[in-house]
Amino acid sequence: HTITALTARVHGYPVSQVVTTRLYTASPRTFVYVDYDDARSITVTGCAVTRATRLIFAECAAGASTPTTPTNTLLLMQVDTSGTVITAAVDRRNPFPMPLSSVAAGMVNVREYGATPNDGVDDSVAFQAAIDALPTAGGTVYLPRGVYNLASTWRIVNRTSITLDGISSRIDSITQEYGTVLSYSGSSNGILIDNDDGTIRTGYSLRNLTIKGNASASDCVLVRRATDITLYNVYIHSCTAANVAGLAFDRVFSVWGFNLTLQNNSLGMRTVLGVGAYFQNAAFVGGRIFQNSSSGIEMSGQGMSFIGIDLEGQPVGISISSQTGAFLSRGLTIIGNYFEANTTMAMDIGTVGSTIGATIQSNNILMNTGTPTNVIRFTGREF
């Protein structure tokens, strides 16, 4: 089949720089590898490789099985064809495959806007330009592997449906390469998601990222006046100023956090209290919150769930409070968590005001070194 295809963007790269028309094999299924050309070569047995200024493009006809992915390949794309029409193009490197057609119109890559990883140079302008380049309807900013330096806050303000997507929040156990790391050196927030024009907007996602703060920063990541937030495989550390959190929420609805790691911050995660404050309908599942200098989790809210989290080595594992006279914490669920070596207590529930309606079940509490009677402290007559 001769197919005019992939002239939009793949992970933010304009594939049309390589080719606009390709001759595919007669097989109805073809696998295509795309990678950023970092002066390295890849070889895929039995595949034709085209090297261009920015991309390596390899086509591999396949039968029933998927070809082996070369080391460090950015994208493995499966292309299904019918005649001269592409019927599906799916990124198979993603643990939750997403049809490329669903994101091609709204995906940019920070490297296309001048960001260069691992060079020690401030990438703030490039990062902001990438966000500003997304259409009004939103889209995805893709951040390839490497360490990026940010001296200024990355502002996602008055935007909707924004995804920040990296490679991984971890170091590869085999290659010892970092995933995607944002190293913030300023004195405000590393990432600010906010709607300051009075409209509560929806749809924000942070995926596969490490965010590193510093001793002068405010909350590493602050989400304010927003709804429908997803945090997947995110590692936030080293925001160490007093009462500063790795992750903070202010007037937020509907949060889903999976596999969060919060380490060596003053507070791992917190809600902002004040006039008009609220935090509602949030679930945090899995991950590790440890070695924070104050509390791992210090929250007030309604409909909060903490499930299967490892909380270790900080004064208080989980602290739940209410804002007296204004905002009561209700509907709390703490199930299946692991608490170890927290130096004051594992849980401190209802320290201000009252906490109403809580389920605390099947938690493993081990070697917490505070006063035995305060391994778990409950306060508030309505608890």
N, C-alpha and C positions, 0 to 999 in steps of 0.2 A: 504494500500500500504506500502511496505517496501522500503524506499527511502534512498539511500546514498546521503547526501546533506549537504550543508553549511559547507564544510570542509575548506573553505577559511577564510575570515574575514568579520565580521559584525561590522560596525563603528570602524574598527581597531582592534576589539577583535577576537582572533582565536577561533571560535566557536567549532572547532574540539577538544578543551580541554574538552568540555562537552560531545559531542556525535558525532559520524560519521554516524551512522545508527539509524534511529528512525522509530517506527511503527506509521504511521498516520492512522487516521480513514478513513472510507469509503467515507466520505464527500469529494467532489472535492476541497473544500476550507477550509483551516486550518489557524488559526491565532496563531502566535508564539510571545511570549514576551521574550525579552532578556534584562537583566540589569546587570550592574556591581555590584558585591556583596560588599557593604559597611557595612557589619555586620547588615543589616536590613533585615526584612522578608517582603515578599509580598504574598498576597493571591488573587488568581483569582478563583472565584466560578466556579466549574465545570471543572477546568483545572488541569492537572497533572504538578507539579512543581518539577524540578530537580535542586538541589543546588550543585554547584561544587566550586572549589577553587576561580574562578574569576567571574563566571556567575550564574545568575538565569535564568532558561530556562523553560518557561511554554507553554504547548500546549493546544489549545482550539479549539475543533471542532465548526464550526459556520454554521448557516443556512444563512438566508438572511441578518442578521444584524451583525455589528461588535461588539464584546464583549467590555465591559467597560475597559478602560486602567487603571491599578493600578497607584496610586500616584507615581510620579517620575520615572516611567518606561522609560528606555532609548530608547527602540525601540519596536514598534509594527510592526511586519512583517506579511504580508499576503502572504501565499504560495498557489499557485494554482497547482494542480497536474493532470497529465494524465498518468495513468499506474504507472510506476516507475520513471517518469521524472518530475522534477520541471519545470513548464512552466512560472512561474513568482514569483518573490519575491520582494515585494515593501515595503519600510519603510513608514508606514502610519502616523508616527508622524511628518514627514517633510511636511511643507505647500506646497511644490512643490515635490510630491513623485518622487523618482528616483529608477529605477530598481537596485537592489543590484548587479546584475551581471555586471552592467556597471562600478562599482567602486571597486568591491571586490579585483581585482588584484592589485590595487594601493591605498590602504587606510591603514594608520597607526594611532595609538592612542598614544598620548604623555605619557599616564600612563604606557603603555607597555615599555617605554624607561626610566622610573624612575621618571617622574614628579609626584609630589604629591600636590594636591591643599590644600590651607588653613593651611599650616604648617609654613609659613614664611621663607622657605628655598629656595635658588636660584635654579630655574629649567632650567637655560639657557642651560646647557649641554644636558639635556634630550630633550629639544625643538629642538636643532640643530641636535641631533642624529636622531630624527623623520624625519626631512626634508631630511637628508642625506640618510635615508633608503629607500626613495621613488625611484622607477625605473626611468630610463632616460626619459621615456615617460611622467613622472609626476604622479600626484595622489592627494589624499586628506589626510591632517593631521587633525584628529578629536580631539577636545579638550573638554572633559567632563566638567560638571558644577564645578565651584569653582574658587578661586583666586589663580593664579600662579604668582610667583615672578621671574622677569627677571633682572639680573644685567648687562647682556651683550646683544648686539643687536642680534635679531633673523634675520639671514641672509638667504634670498632666492635669491641666486646669480647664474646667468648663468644656470637657470632651466626654464623649460617650463611647462605649464598646471598644475599649483599648486593651490590648494584650501585649505584655512585655515577655518575650520568649527567648530563653537562652539555650545552651546545650545541656548543661547539668549544673547542679549546685555542689558537686563533689569532685575530688581528684580521682582520676581513673586509676584503679588498683593495678593495672598492668602497665600502662604507659607513663603513669605519674603526671599526666597533664591535667591542668585545671580545667574545669568546665568554663562557665561564664562568670566573671567576678567584676563587680562594680566597687571600686575603692574610692570612698568619699572622704575628702580632706577639708571640707568647709565647716562652717559653724552653725548651719541651719539643718534642714532635713535633707537626707540623701535623695529620697524620692518623695514627692508630694503629690498626692491625688486629691483634688479639691474641686468643689463647685461653689465659687464665691459670688455668683450672681443671683442667688436665691432659688435656683432650680436644682433639685436633687436628681442627678443623672445616674445611669445604670450601666453595669457591665464592665468590670475591670478584672484583669487577670495577670498575675505574676507567676511565671513558670520557669523552673530550672535555672535559678539564679543564686549567686552568693552576693550579699551586700555587706561590705565592711565599712564600719564607721570609725570614729576617733574620739579622743577624750574631750574635744570641744563641741562636738555635734549635738544638735537636738535629736529628737526621735529619728532613728535611721530611716524608717518608712512611716509616714503619717497619711492615713486615709481619713478624709473629712467630707461630710455632707454628700454621701454616696450610698448606693445600694447594689446588691448582687456582685460581691467581690469573691474571687477565687484565688487562693494561694496554694500552689502545688510545687513541692520539692524546692523550697526556698530556705536558704541558710543565711541568717543575719547575725552579725557579731561585732563586738568592740565599740559599741556606743556606751561609753563608760561614765559620762558626766552624771552627777547626782540626779536621781528621779527621771532619767532619760531612758526610753525603752527602745529595744530593737524594732518593735512593731507597735504602733499606737492607732487607736480608732477614736473618732470624734463625730457623733451624730451619724451613725452608720446603721443600715439595715442589711440583713442577709449576707452572712460571711460563711464561706466554706474553706477550711484550711486542712490540707492533707500533707503529712510528712514535713512539717515545719521544724527547723532546728534554730534555736535561739540561744546563743552562748556568749558569755563574757560581756554582757550589757549591764547597766545598772538595774533595769527591769527587763525581763524578757519580753513581756507583752502587757499592754495596759489600755484602759479606756480613759479618756479625758473627761473629767468632771467639771461642771460649771452650769451656769444658767442655760437652760434649754438642752442640756446634755441628754443623749439617749444612745443605747446600743442594744439592738434587738436581733434575735434569730440568728445564732451563730453556732457552728459546729466545728470543732478542731479534733482531728483524728490522726493518731500516730505521730511520729516525730520525737524529738528530744529537746527539752528545755533545761539547761544545766549551767552551773557555774556563773550565774548572774549574781551581782553583789547585793541585791536587795530581795526581790521576789521573782520567781519564775513567771507567774501569772498574777497580775493585780487588776481585777476587772470588776465592773459593775454593769449589769445588763439584765435583759429579760429574754428567756429562751436560749440560754447558753449551755452547750454540751462540750465536755472535755473527755475524750475516750481514747484509751490506749496510748497515753503519752508517758514518756520517761522523764521524770523530774528529779534532778539530783544536784546536790552540792551547792545549795544557796540557802539563805536564812529561812525563807518560806517558799514552799512549793507552789501552792495556790492560795491566793488571798481574794475573797469575794466580799464586797462591801456594797452599801447603798448610800446614795446621797441624801442625807437627812432632810425630810420634809419635801423632797422634790422627786426623787427617782429611786424606787425600791427595786432591788434585784429579785426577780421571780423566775420560777421554772428552771432551776439549776439542775444539771445532770453531770455527775462525776463518776465515771464507771471504767473499771479495768485499767487504771493508771498504776504506774510504778513510782514510788517515792523512796529515795534513799539518800542518807547523809545530808538532809536539810537541817541546818544548825539551830534553828529556833523551833519550827514545827512544820509538819507536812502540809496541813490545811488550816486556814484561819477564815472561818465563814461567818459573815455578818458582823464585821468589826465596827461598822458605822451604820446606824439605823437598823433595819431588819431585813432579813432574807426570807422570802416566802416561797414555800413549795420546792423542796430539793430532794433529789435521789442520789445517794452516795452508796455505791455498791461495788464489791469485788475489786477493791484497790489493794495493792500490795505495799505495805508501809514497813520499811526496813532500815535499821541503823540511823534513825533520825536522832540527833544528839541533844535536843532541847529538853526542857523539863518534861518528864514522862506524862504528867497530867495534861500537858498542852501539845501532845503529838497532833491531836486534832482539837481545835477550839471552836466552840459554837457560841455565838452571841446573838441576842435578839429573840424576844418572846414569841414572835410569830414564825420562827424557824420550824 
